[in-house]
């Protein structure tokens, strides 16, 4: 699985990009789900429909900064 996150500042044309590659799997242990559910993160789209936690075991992590 790949997971990418980026940021871009249109005022000074700068930004960054990070790419994580690895294997994904569903978190099924109740104790872990309780811990994860207590974190201050929520899906932006239909949070009431999102009840599955997925873990990425990262094997490769790359990134770059985009300078103005």
C-alpha positions as CSV (number, residue, x, y, z in Angstrom):
1,X,0.0,0.0,0.0
2,X,1.1,3.6,-0.6
3,X,0.0,6.6,1.5
4,X,0.9,10.1,0.3
5,X,0.4,13.4,2.0
6,X,1.2,16.8,0.5
7,X,1.1,20.5,1.4
8,X,1.3,23.4,-1.0
9,X,1.5,27.1,-0.3
10,X,0.3,29.0,-3.4
11,X,1.5,32.3,-2.1
12,X,5.2,31.5,-2.2
13,X,5.0,28.3,-4.4
14,X,6.5,26.1,-1.8
15,X,5.4,22.8,-0.2
16,X,6.3,19.3,0.6
17,X,5.4,15.7,-0.2
18,X,5.8,12.5,1.8
19,X,5.2,9.0,0.5
20,X,5.0,5.8,2.7
21,X,5.1,2.4,1.1
22,X,4.4,-0.8,3.0
23,X,1.7,-3.4,3.9
24,X,-1.7,-2.6,5.2
25,X,-3.9,-4.6,7.6
26,X,-7.0,-4.0,9.6
27,X,-6.6,-3.4,13.4
28,X,-8.8,-6.0,15.1
29,X,-7.6,-6.1,18.7
30,X,-10.2,-4.4,20.9
31,X,-7.6,-2.7,23.2
32,X,-5.9,-1.1,20.2
33,X,-9.2,0.0,18.7
34,X,-10.1,1.7,22.0
35,X,-6.7,3.5,22.1
36,X,-7.0,4.6,18.5
37,X,-10.6,5.8,18.9
38,X,-9.5,8.1,21.8
39,X,-7.1,9.9,19.4
40,X,-8.2,13.4,18.2
41,X,-8.5,12.3,14.6
42,X,-11.7,11.9,12.6
43,X,-12.5,11.3,8.9
44,X,-13.6,14.4,7.1
45,X,-16.1,12.5,4.9
46,X,-19.1,10.7,6.7
47,X,-17.4,10.0,10.0
48,X,-20.5,8.1,11.2
49,X,-19.8,5.5,8.5
50,X,-16.1,5.0,9.3
51,X,-15.5,2.3,12.0
52,X,-12.5,0.4,10.6
53,X,-8.9,1.2,11.6
54,X,-6.1,0.3,9.2
55,X,-2.4,0.0,10.1
56,X,0.4,0.6,7.6
57,X,3.7,-1.2,8.3
58,X,6.0,1.1,6.5
59,X,8.9,-0.4,4.6
60,X,10.0,2.7,2.7
61,X,9.5,6.4,3.5
62,X,10.5,9.2,1.1
63,X,9.8,12.8,1.0
64,X,10.8,16.1,-0.7
65,X,10.5,19.7,0.0
66,X,9.5,22.1,-2.8
67,X,11.4,25.3,-2.4
68,X,10.0,28.7,-3.7
